[in-house]
Amino acid sequence: MRHDYRMSEMDLGGGAAPVLRGRFLYNEPMKKYVSWRAGGAAQRAYIPADLEDLGWLVRSVPAHEDIHLVGLGSNLLVRDGGVRGTVIMTSGALGELSLQGDGTVRAEAGVACAKIARFSVQQGLQGGEFLAGIPGTVGGALAMNAGCHGSETWQFVTAVETIDRAGERRIRPPQDFSVAYRKVAGPSGEWFVAGHFRFRPGQAGDGKGVIKQLLAKRGASQPTQLPNAGSVFKNPAGDFAARLVEASGLKGVSGLSNDLRELLAREGEDGRARLAVELFCYRVRKYVGAYLAVLEGADALLFAGGVGEHLPSIRSRICGPLAWCGLRLDATRNEAARGEAPCSIGAPGAPVQAFVIPSDEERIIAWDTARCLSGRPG
Ligand SMILES: Cc1cc2nc3c(=O)[nH]c(=O)nc-3n(C[C@H](O)[C@H](O)[C@H](O)COP(=O)(O)OP(=O)(O)OC[C@H]3O[C@@H](n4cnc5c(N)ncnc54)[C@H](O)[C@@H]3O)c2cc1C
C-alpha cells in the first residue's frame, strides 16, 4: 500500500509544527480495535501522545482527508474494505482523569467508562456507577449518549471539551448539543476530547457494591472477552427492542428451545418451531452445498458433532435438495440410524456417500468452550 504522507511530510506541511510525539500505524487492521474483531484496515492510524499532540496532528492532515475518532470500538463495525484517511485512537492515549475544584470529574476522551465509575466512587460521588457497565470510552459515551440501568451519560455532563480540524479547542455547555436516546448532535466538525461530569455527593466507597453487582450481571450475560456486537438493537421510542424481538417469535429463532428434538416434536403445532427447524436445515444445506461446489464433490458427508446424528428427518431434509450434487440417502438405513453406532446411510452407488458418526457432544462443547476462553483460533 502506498502511504500518502509520513510524519515528516506532515511536519513540513505544517510549517512551524513541532515534531509529532504520537505513533503512526499504517495499514493497521481495525479488527484489533473493535469489539466485533472484524473489518478491514485503516489507511493510517494515529495514537496521540496527548491533547496538544492531537491538535498538531489534526492540523496537519490535509483538508480532503477524512479523520475518524475511535475509542474502545464497542460500537463500530468496520467494512472489510477498510477505512480511508486517518483514524485516531483515543483509548490509552487521552487518559487524564481528575476531580476539579468545583467537584466535577474531568475525564479525557480516551478514559474508559469503567474507570470513571470507580474513580467517582472513590471520590465519594454517586450516580456514575452505571458507567461501569459500558465497555467504551468517554469520547464514545459522549458521542452515543451511552447509558444503562436507567442512567445516561449526558444526564451528568456539565461541559465538554472539543477540538476541530484547525486544532482549536473549545469548552462547550450541554446546551450546544441536542441529546436523545443514543444520539447526540452538535456543532459539526468537532470531536470530543474531554467531558466534565457532576455526580451526587455521597460517602467514599458507597457505590462499590453497586458496581460489583452491575459487573457480575454483565459478566453473566455478556462475554466481553469474546468478539462481541453488544446490543445491536436500539430501543424504539416508548418500547424495548428486547420485548419486540421476543414478541416477534424470532428470539433464538424459535424462542422455544435450542434442542432440535424438542423443536421437531413441536413443529406440527407451532410455526416458530417449524421456522427454526427449516432455518437450521437450510443453513447446514447451504454450507454443505458450498463446500461440495468448492471441492468439486466429495467422497462422503459425515453427520457428527450434534448436527443430525440422532435425527433421520433432519438428515433427509438437509440432503434431499442436494441430490443434484450426488448426495443421496438410503431411506431405510437413514431411518434406522439413531446415533447409537457408526453406520453408512448413503444410497448404493451415490457419488457422495453419507455416514452417521456418533460423537460425545459434552466433550465437544467443553473443548469449544475452553478454546474460546483461551482465545485460541478454531
Ligand atoms: C458487550 C457490549 C455491551 C454494550 N452495552 C451497552 C450499554 O449498556 N449501553 C450503551 O449505551 N451502549 C452499550 N454498548 C455499546 C458501546 O459500548 C457504547 O456505544 C459506547 O459508548 C461506545 O464507546 P467506544 O469508546 O467503544 O466508542 P467507539 O465504538 O470507538 O465509537 C463509537 C462512535 O463514537 C465516535 N467517537 C468515539 N470517540 C469519539 C470522540 N472522542 N469524539 C467524537 N466521536 C467519537 C466514533 O467515531 C463512533 O462513531 C455495548 C457494546 C458492547 C460490545
The ligand as an SDF file (V2000), in Angstrom:
LIG
                    3D

 53 58  0  0  0  0  0  0  0  0999 V2000
  -20.8530   -6.0840   25.0980 C   0  0  0  0  0  0  0  0  0  0  0  0
  -21.3430   -4.6880   24.8350 C   0  0  0  0  0  0  0  0  0  0  0  0
  -22.2320   -4.1050   25.7220 C   0  0  0  0  0  0  0  0  0  0  0  0
  -22.6990   -2.8080   25.4990 C   0  0  0  0  0  0  0  0  0  0  0  0
  -23.5620   -2.2580   26.3860 N   0  0  0  0  0  0  0  0  0  0  0  0
  -24.0120   -1.0090   26.2040 C   0  0  0  0  0  0  0  0  0  0  0  0
  -24.9320   -0.3910   27.1220 C   0  0  0  0  0  0  0  0  0  0  0  0
  -25.3520   -0.9720   28.0890 O   0  0  0  0  0  0  0  0  0  0  0  0
  -25.3400    0.8740   26.8690 N   0  0  0  0  0  0  0  0  0  0  0  0
  -24.9000    1.5650   25.7910 C   0  0  0  0  0  0  0  0  0  0  0  0
  -25.2920    2.7280   25.6320 O   0  0  0  0  0  0  0  0  0  0  0  0
  -24.0460    1.0230   24.9030 N   0  0  0  0  0  0  0  0  0  0  0  0
  -23.5920   -0.2470   25.0840 C   0  0  0  0  0  0  0  0  0  0  0  0
  -22.7260   -0.8020   24.1850 N   0  0  0  0  0  0  0  0  0  0  0  0
  -22.2930   -0.0090   23.0370 C   0  0  0  0  0  0  0  0  0  0  0  0
  -20.9900    0.7940   23.2810 C   0  0  0  0  0  0  0  0  0  0  0  0
  -20.2620    0.2630   24.3670 O   0  0  0  0  0  0  0  0  0  0  0  0
  -21.2880    2.2480   23.5640 C   0  0  0  0  0  0  0  0  0  0  0  0
  -21.9610    2.8550   22.4770 O   0  0  0  0  0  0  0  0  0  0  0  0
  -20.0150    3.0510   23.8790 C   0  0  0  0  0  0  0  0  0  0  0  0
  -20.3850    4.3610   24.2250 O   0  0  0  0  0  0  0  0  0  0  0  0
  -19.0570    3.1170   22.7030 C   0  0  0  0  0  0  0  0  0  0  0  0
  -17.8660    3.7020   23.1620 O   0  0  0  0  0  0  0  0  0  0  0  0
  -16.4880    3.4570   22.4110 P   0  0  0  0  0  0  0  0  0  0  0  0
  -15.4250    4.2140   23.0920 O   0  0  0  0  0  0  0  0  0  0  0  0
  -16.2480    1.9770   22.2780 O   0  0  0  0  0  0  0  0  0  0  0  0
  -16.8350    4.0860   21.0220 O   0  0  0  0  0  0  0  0  0  0  0  0
  -16.4540    3.5750   19.5210 P   0  0  0  0  0  0  0  0  0  0  0  0
  -17.1250    2.2790   19.3190 O   0  0  0  0  0  0  0  0  0  0  0  0
  -14.9620    3.5770   19.4470 O   0  0  0  0  0  0  0  0  0  0  0  0
  -17.0840    4.6970   18.7010 O   0  0  0  0  0  0  0  0  0  0  0  0
  -18.4840    4.8350   18.6140 C   0  0  0  0  0  0  0  0  0  0  0  0
  -18.8320    6.1120   17.8500 C   0  0  0  0  0  0  0  0  0  0  0  0
  -18.4000    7.2270   18.6030 O   0  0  0  0  0  0  0  0  0  0  0  0
  -17.4950    8.0080   17.8330 C   0  0  0  0  0  0  0  0  0  0  0  0
  -16.4710    8.5120   18.7370 N   0  0  0  0  0  0  0  0  0  0  0  0
  -15.6150    7.8060   19.5090 C   0  0  0  0  0  0  0  0  0  0  0  0
  -14.8230    8.6430   20.2050 N   0  0  0  0  0  0  0  0  0  0  0  0
  -15.1910    9.8860   19.8500 C   0  0  0  0  0  0  0  0  0  0  0  0
  -14.7370   11.1860   20.2350 C   0  0  0  0  0  0  0  0  0  0  0  0
  -13.7360   11.3570   21.0930 N   0  0  0  0  0  0  0  0  0  0  0  0
  -15.3470   12.2660   19.6710 N   0  0  0  0  0  0  0  0  0  0  0  0
  -16.3520   12.1080   18.7850 C   0  0  0  0  0  0  0  0  0  0  0  0
  -16.8150   10.9110   18.3720 N   0  0  0  0  0  0  0  0  0  0  0  0
  -16.2410    9.8160   18.9150 C   0  0  0  0  0  0  0  0  0  0  0  0
  -16.9050    7.0550   16.8200 C   0  0  0  0  0  0  0  0  0  0  0  0
  -16.4010    7.7610   15.6890 O   0  0  0  0  0  0  0  0  0  0  0  0
  -18.1050    6.2090   16.5010 C   0  0  0  0  0  0  0  0  0  0  0  0
  -18.9490    6.8690   15.5980 O   0  0  0  0  0  0  0  0  0  0  0  0
  -22.2600   -2.0910   24.3790 C   0  0  0  0  0  0  0  0  0  0  0  0
  -21.3560   -2.6740   23.4780 C   0  0  0  0  0  0  0  0  0  0  0  0
  -20.8890   -3.9530   23.7060 C   0  0  0  0  0  0  0  0  0  0  0  0
  -19.9210   -4.5650   22.7330 C   0  0  0  0  0  0  0  0  0  0  0  0
  1  2  1  0
  2  3  1  0
  2 52  2  0
  3  4  2  0
  4  5  1  0
  4 50  1  0
  5  6  2  0
  6  7  1  0
  6 13  1  0
  7  8  2  0
  7  9  1  0
  9 10  1  0
 10 11  2  0
 10 12  1  0
 12 13  2  0
 13 14  1  0
 14 15  1  0
 14 50  1  0
 15 16  1  0
 16 17  1  0
 16 18  1  0
 18 19  1  0
 18 20  1  0
 20 21  1  0
 20 22  1  0
 22 23  1  0
 23 24  1  0
 24 25  2  0
 24 26  1  0
 24 27  1  0
 27 28  1  0
 28 29  2  0
 28 30  1  0
 28 31  1  0
 31 32  1  0
 32 33  1  0
 33 34  1  0
 33 48  1  0
 34 35  1  0
 35 36  1  0
 35 46  1  0
 36 37  1  0
 36 45  1  0
 37 38  2  0
 38 39  1  0
 39 40  1  0
 39 45  2  0
 40 41  1  0
 40 42  2  0
 42 43  1  0
 43 44  2  0
 44 45  1  0
 46 47  1  0
 46 48  1  0
 48 49  1  0
 50 51  2  0
 51 52  1  0
 52 53  1  0
M  END
$$$$
